[in-house]
C-alpha cells in the first residue's frame, strides 16, 4: 500500500531530495515549504505520516505539531539540527513520535517513517473491523467484543471506546473526548466523561485495564 507523506521543510533542495527519495520507494510525497502551508494541507488531505522541520521562519515545526495534535494522531517525525535532550523532550511532549537529527541518512529516515506508519495501522484488521488490546469493534454494525464476549454499549460509551481505540496509546483529554463524542456545543460538565468511562470499564470486564487514567491529563487506551 502506498503511503502519503507530508514533507514540511523550508530548504528547497533538501525538500526536493526527500520527495525524490520517498517517491523512488513507491510512496506519495507531498511538500510544504512553511508551517502555514503545512496546516492548510493537513486540513484538506489525509496523510500517513508527517516529516516536520522544526526551525522554519514564521510558523515553526513545534507550532505545527501542537496544532496538528488537537485534531490528529498521524505519526510525526521532527527533522532538526537541534540535538539537546531538552529540545527532544519538548518535542515529545508536543506529540512528536520520533526525531531525526540533521544531517541524517535517507535510508534510516525511511525506515523510521515506515515503522511508524506500520504501527499506526496495526489496529486495523479487515473490512470495517477495528481491534486493540483484545477489544474488537465492527464499525458498520456498531457491535463490540471484549475477547470473545459481545458487549452491549450505549451510544456514548461506544463513541468513547471508538475514539480511544482510534487514538491508541495517545492521551486524550476530557475536553477532547467531549468535543469528539458529545459535540462542540455541549455545555455540561467534563466529569461526564469520567462517569461514562467508569461504566465502559465495568462492561469491558477483564479487558478494562487497557483504559488508563492519566492524572491531570485524561485517558488513553494502551494496546
N, C-alpha and C positions, 0 to 999 in steps of 0.2 A: 504494500500500500504506500503510495506516495505521500510524503508529509509536506505540509505547507509551513514554511519557516519565515518568520518576520525578522529581518536583519536591520537593526537600528544602529547606524554608525555614521558619524559626521565626516569621517575621512573617506572621500570618494574612492580613492584607489583601493583601500582595504575593503570597503563595501563591495566593490566590483569583484575582488579576489574571492571573498566569501560567497557571493552569489554564484560565481562560476564554479566553485568547488562543490557546493551543495547541489547545483544543477547537474554536475557531472556524476553525482552519486544517485541521481534519479529523483531528487526531491524538487519541490517548487518553492524557490526563494522569492520573497517579496521585499523590496528595500524601502527604507525610510532614512532620510538624511538628518532628521532632527526629531525631538520629542513630540512636538505638536503633530507632525505628520504621522508619527507612530500611533498616537492616540486616535487620530482620525481613522486609520486603517483598522485598528483593533475594535473600534466601534462598528465598523462597516462589514468586517470579514471575520471568519473563523480561522485560527491558526493552531498548529500542533505544538509549536514552541516559539519562543522569542529570544533572540540574541541581542542583548541590550548594552550598548556602550554607556558607561557612567558619565564620563566627562564630556558633555556636549554643551555648546552655547545655548542660552535660553533655557528651555525646559530640560533638565538633566535626566540621566537614567534613573536615579533614585525616585524622582518625582513621577516619572512614567510608571515605574513599578508600583509605587504607592497607589496611584490612581487605578492601575490595572487590577490590583488585588481587591479592590472594592467590588469588582464585577466578575472576576475570572480566576481559575486556578491553573491556567495554561502554564506549562513549565517555562521558567525564565532563567537564562544564564547571563550573568554580568560579564561583559568584556571590559577589562580595566587595566590601567597601568599602576593602579594602587594595590600594594601587596600587604599593607599593615593589617594586623589581626583585627584592630578596631574597625577598620573600614569593611572588612569581610563580615564581622559580626553585625554591623549596622545593616548591611545588605541582606543578610539572612533574616533579620528582624522585620525588614520591609517586605519579605516574601520571596526573595530570590532562592532558586533551587540549587544553584552552583555558581562558581566563579572560575573564570579563565583569565590569567594574567598575561598581558602583552609583554614581549612577543610570545605567541603561542603556536603550537603545532596544529595545522588544519585537521590532521587525522585524529588527534586527541579531542579537539573540539567537536568533530563529527561524532566520535564515539560517545562522548558525554551527552550530546544532544539526542542521539538515537536511544541511549539508555533511559533518559528521562521521558521521552515520548512513549517508549515501550512500557515503562512503569505507569504512566498516566493512563494508558489504555488497558492496563491489566485488570481493571474491574469490569470490563465489558465481556460478556460471554457471546452469545449468538442472538441474532434477531433483536427482540426488544427486551432481553433479559439482562439485568444488572446484578452483579454479585460482589460482595465484600464481607470478610470476617464471618463466613458461613451463613450470611443472610442473602436471600435471593428475592429480587423484585421482578415481576413480569409487568412491564410498563403498560402494555395495551389493555390488560385486564385489571391492573392495579392489585394483583394478588401478591402476597408476601409469604415467604417461608423462612423460619428460623431453624436451620438444619433441615430435617425432613418434615417438620411440623408446620402446617399452614397456620398463619396468624391473621386475625381479623383486626384491622386498624381503622380508626376514624379518619376522615379526610385530612385533618390537621396532623395527626400522628404520621400518616403516610407521607405527607408533604415534608415534614421534618426529617424523616428517615431518608427519603429520596435526596434531599438537599445535602445531608451529611454524607451519604454514600457517593454522591457525585463530586463531593469535595473531600474525599477520603484523605485522612492524615493532615488536613488543614484545620486550624482553629476557626470556628465560626462564632462571631459574637452574637449576643442575644438580638442586637439591633439588626444584624444581617439576616438572621433567621426570621425575625418579624417581617422584614421587607419581602423576603422571598416566599414566605409561607402565609402571611396574613395580608400583605399588600402595603403600598406606600401610605394609604390613608388610614391605617389602623391607629386608633387613639387610646387603646388600652395600655395596661402595664406590661413592661417587658418580662415580668416574672411569670406571665402566662406561658412563656417558653419553658420555664422550669417545671411547671405543672404537667405540661404535655410530655416533656422528656421523661418525667417520673413514670407516667402511665405507659409510655412506649417501652421503657426498660422492663416494667412488670410483664408486659405482653411478650417481650422477646425472651424472657426466661434466662436460660443459661448462656444465651448469646448477648445478653445485655451489657456484659463487661466491656464490649468493644466501644461503647459510647462513653467517652471520658469527659469528666468535668475539668476544665482548665480554670483554676482560681483567678477571679477578677478579669477573665477574658471571654469565656463562653464554653463551647463544647466542640469535640471533634470525634470522628469515628476512626478508630485505628484498625486497619485491615492487614 
